């Protein structure tokens, strides 16, 4: 049984509306920082080369890549958010690589440093990680911040199929994802799950099953949906250039979203419908539109079709 939510005019429970309601209409913006972490399937602990689709630079803002100091990154990120988006409050987002992949005492020093830069303006902390880099001690550390901050733990599920996870050199299984989610069953943290749709060997029906898997965990509060895109500097990028494979067009991917959103539990907040890299790194698919235009197209199509989140959800 889920609680009814006001989906607003978009037909889905979107992150922008969620933040406006939570923070009384204030403009809240995520500031991305690079903490200099790596991943266990990059440093040899589990493998080398990372996930085959991944080039960390493709989702890290250029200032974060160029400035080693957390303070510098945050000051510049705050400045861009205030000047470009009139932001009033901020969520500090440790995004690149695996941001719990270090001893707990080191993580505390880094999180504390970031939260100290402009403390009166920060309302939240978001930590991107992998299922195999979460344990009870690190959960307890993150929970220690929840008295003052809204804390999101963002975890990559990517696919629910171990065959896919093996092909993309993920370095962990879906069973490890489930085990990590179970650790968060009674946690104070807000869990956000990240998925990628469009691996060429997965069928549309296989992708629909992602949603049913997400729905069965009440501790999942947020989701981020991404389509598979190919970027420079990734293993998959090299393979794609040698032997291109089918990728979603904008119309095809939007059509898939229109199938998935009605299946999604209505209380889950959708933080993102798609992901896109910088133009200089993107190989394919190039939809020829800026991020805002892509979002507008998707929202208009969702509205035109009368799509309502949870309308086909079965508990």
C-alpha positions in Angstrom: 0.0 0.0 0.0 1.5 3.4 -1.0 0.5 6.9 0.0 -1.1 9.0 -2.7 1.1 11.8 -3.9 0.4 15.0 -5.9 2.1 14.4 -9.2 1.4 18.0 -10.3 1.1 18.9 -14.0 3.8 16.6 -15.3 2.1 13.3 -14.6 5.1 11.9 -12.7 6.6 12.5 -9.2 9.5 14.8 -10.3 12.5 16.0 -8.3 12.1 19.7 -9.0 8.6 19.7 -7.4 9.8 17.6 -4.5 12.6 20.0 -3.7 10.3 23.1 -4.0 7.8 21.5 -1.6 10.5 20.2 0.9 12.3 23.6 1.0 9.3 25.9 1.0 9.8 27.1 -2.5 13.5 27.9 -2.2 15.7 27.2 -5.2 17.9 24.2 -4.2 20.8 23.2 -6.4 23.2 20.3 -6.4 26.9 21.3 -6.4 29.1 18.4 -7.8 32.4 17.8 -6.2 35.1 15.3 -7.1 36.7 13.8 -4.0 39.4 12.1 -5.9 38.1 8.6 -5.3 38.5 5.6 -7.5 36.5 2.3 -7.9 37.3 -1.3 -7.0 37.0 -2.3 -10.6 39.5 0.3 -11.7 42.2 -0.1 -9.1 42.6 -3.8 -9.4 40.6 -4.8 -6.2 38.0 -6.4 -8.5 39.3 -5.5 -11.9 40.7 -2.8 -14.2 39.3 -0.4 -16.7 36.0 0.3 -14.9 32.6 -0.2 -16.3 32.8 -0.4 -20.1 30.4 2.5 -20.6 32.1 4.8 -18.2 34.4 7.7 -18.6 34.3 9.6 -15.3 35.0 13.0 -17.1 31.7 12.6 -19.0 29.6 13.4 -16.0 32.0 15.6 -14.0 31.8 19.3 -14.5 35.0 20.8 -16.0 35.8 23.0 -12.9 35.6 19.9 -10.7 38.1 18.1 -13.0 40.5 21.1 -12.9 40.4 22.1 -9.2 41.9 19.5 -6.8 40.7 21.4 -3.7 37.2 20.6 -2.4 36.8 24.2 -1.3 37.7 25.6 -4.7 35.2 23.2 -6.4 32.4 24.2 -4.0 33.0 27.9 -4.3 33.0 27.8 -8.1 30.0 25.5 -8.2 28.1 27.7 -5.8 28.9 30.8 -7.9 27.7 29.1 -11.1 24.5 28.0 -9.4 23.7 31.4 -8.0 24.5 33.3 -11.2 23.0 30.8 -13.6 20.0 29.4 -11.6 19.4 31.9 -8.8 20.1 29.1 -6.3 19.5 29.9 -2.7 20.4 26.6 -0.9 22.7 23.7 -1.9 23.1 20.0 -1.8 26.7 18.9 -1.9 27.0 16.0 -4.3 30.0 13.7 -4.3 29.4 12.2 -7.7 32.5 10.9 -9.7 33.6 7.4 -9.0 32.8 5.6 -5.7 32.5 8.0 -2.8 32.4 5.5 0.0 35.4 3.6 -1.2 37.8 4.6 1.6 38.2 4.0 5.3 35.3 5.5 7.3 37.5 7.9 9.2 38.8 9.3 5.9 35.3 9.7 4.6 34.3 11.6 7.7 37.2 14.1 7.2 36.2 14.7 3.6 32.5 15.0 4.1 33.1 17.4 7.1 35.4 19.5 5.1 32.9 19.9 2.3 30.0 20.7 4.6 32.1 23.4 6.3 32.6 25.6 3.2 29.3 27.5 3.3 27.4 25.7 6.1 24.5 28.1 6.4 23.5 27.5 2.8 23.8 23.7 2.6 20.7 21.7 3.2 21.8 18.3 1.9 24.5 15.8 1.2 24.4 13.3 -1.7 26.8 10.5 -2.0 27.2 8.4 -5.2 28.5 4.8 -4.6 28.4 1.2 -5.6 26.5 -1.7 -3.8 29.8 -3.5 -2.9 31.2 -0.4 -1.2 28.5 0.0 1.5 28.5 -1.5 5.0 27.0 -0.9 8.4 29.8 1.4 9.5 29.6 3.7 6.5 25.8 3.8 6.7 26.1 4.8 10.4 28.5 7.6 9.4 26.1 9.0 6.8 23.2 8.7 9.2 25.1 10.8 11.7 24.6 13.8 9.4 20.8 13.4 9.1 20.0 15.5 12.2 21.1 18.5 10.2 21.1 17.5 6.6 19.0 15.7 4.1 21.3 12.8 3.1 20.8 10.8 -0.2 22.8 7.7 -0.8 22.9 7.2 -4.6 23.7 3.6 -5.7 24.1 2.2 -9.2 21.9 -0.7 -10.0 22.5 -0.2 -13.8 20.9 -3.5 -14.8 19.1 -6.3 -12.9 20.7 -9.0 -15.0 24.1 -10.6 -14.0 24.8 -11.4 -17.6 24.7 -7.7 -18.4 26.7 -6.7 -15.3 29.4 -9.2 -16.4 29.4 -7.9 -20.0 29.8 -4.3 -18.9 32.6 -5.2 -16.4 30.5 -3.9 -13.5 32.5 -5.9 -10.9 29.5 -6.7 -8.7 26.3 -8.8 -9.0 22.7 -7.9 -8.7 22.6 -10.0 -5.5 25.2 -7.6 -4.0 22.9 -4.7 -5.0 20.0 -6.4 -3.2 22.1 -7.1 -0.1 23.1 -3.4 0.1 19.5 -2.3 -0.3 18.5 -4.7 2.5 21.2 -3.0 4.8 19.2 0.2 4.3 15.9 -1.2 5.2 15.4 0.8 8.4 17.9 3.5 7.6 17.4 7.3 8.0 19.1 7.7 4.6 17.1 8.4 1.4 18.1 5.8 -1.2 18.4 6.8 -4.8 18.8 4.0 -7.4 20.5 4.6 -10.8 19.6 2.5 -13.9 20.7 2.4 -17.5 18.3 1.4 -20.3 19.3 0.4 -23.7 22.1 -2.3 -23.5 21.7 -3.7 -27.0 21.3 -7.3 -25.9 18.4 -6.5 -23.5 14.9 -6.6 -24.8 12.2 -4.0 -24.0 10.5 -6.6 -21.7 13.7 -7.1 -19.8 13.9 -3.3 -19.2 10.4 -3.3 -17.9 11.4 -5.8 -15.3 13.8 -3.2 -13.8 10.8 -1.3 -12.6 9.2 -4.3 -10.9 12.5 -4.9 -9.1 12.7 -1.3 -7.9 9.1 -1.3 -6.8 9.6 -4.2 -4.3 11.9 -2.2 -2.1 10.1 0.3 0.0 13.4 1.9 1.1 14.0 3.2 -2.5 12.8 6.8 -2.4 14.4 8.2 -5.6 15.4 6.9 -9.1 17.6 8.2 -11.8 16.8 6.8 -15.3 19.5 7.0 -18.0 19.6 5.9 -21.6 22.8 4.2 -22.7 25.1 6.8 -24.3 28.5 6.2 -25.7 31.4 8.5 -24.7 35.0 9.1 -25.6 37.5 7.4 -23.3 35.3 4.4 -22.5 35.8 0.8 -23.5 32.4 0.7 -25.1 33.2 3.8 -27.1 36.2 2.0 -28.7 33.9 -1.0 -29.5 31.1 1.2 -30.9 33.5 3.0 -33.3 34.7 -0.3 -34.6 31.2 -1.9 -34.9 28.3 0.4 -34.2 25.2 -1.1 -32.4 21.7 0.1 -32.0 21.0 2.9 -29.5 17.8 4.7 -28.6 16.6 7.6 -30.7 15.0 10.4 -28.7 11.6 9.2 -29.8 12.3 5.6 -29.0 13.6 6.3 -25.5 10.7 8.6 -24.7 8.3 5.9 -25.9 10.0 3.5 -23.4 9.7 6.0 -20.6 6.0 6.3 -21.4 5.8 2.5 -20.8 7.9 2.5 -17.6 6.5 5.5 -15.7 2.9 4.0 -15.2 4.5 0.9 -13.8 6.6 2.8 -11.2 5.4 3.0 -7.6 3.8 6.4 -7.3 5.6 7.5 -4.1 9.1 7.2 -5.8 10.5 10.5 -6.9 12.1 10.6 -10.3 15.3 12.6 -10.1 16.2 12.3 -13.7 14.7 10.9 -16.9 17.9 10.8 -19.0 21.6 11.5 -18.8 23.8 13.4 -21.2 27.5 14.0 -21.4 29.4 17.1 -22.6 29.3 17.5 -26.3 33.0 17.1 -26.7 32.8 13.6 -25.1 29.6 12.3 -26.6 29.9 9.8 -29.4 26.3 8.6 -29.7 23.3 8.9 -29.7 23.5 12.6 -30.5 19.9 13.9 -30.3 21.0 17.3 -31.5 19.3 19.1 -28.6 20.3 20.8 -25.4 19.4 19.2 -22.1 16.5 21.6 -21.5 15.1 20.9 -25.0 15.3 17.2 -24.4 13.5 17.5 -21.0 10.8 19.7 -22.6 10.2 17.2 -25.4 9.9 14.3 -22.9 7.5 16.2 -20.6 5.3 17.3 -23.5 5.1 13.8 -24.9 4.3 12.4 -21.4 1.6 15.0 -21.1 0.2 14.4 -24.6 -0.2 10.7 -23.9 -1.8 11.3 -20.5 0.9 9.3 -18.8 0.4 9.0 -15.0 3.1 7.5 -12.7 1.8 4.5 -10.9 -1.4 4.1 -13.0 -0.3 0.5 -13.9 1.4 -0.2 -10.6 0.4 -3.4 -8.9 1.4 -3.9 -5.2 
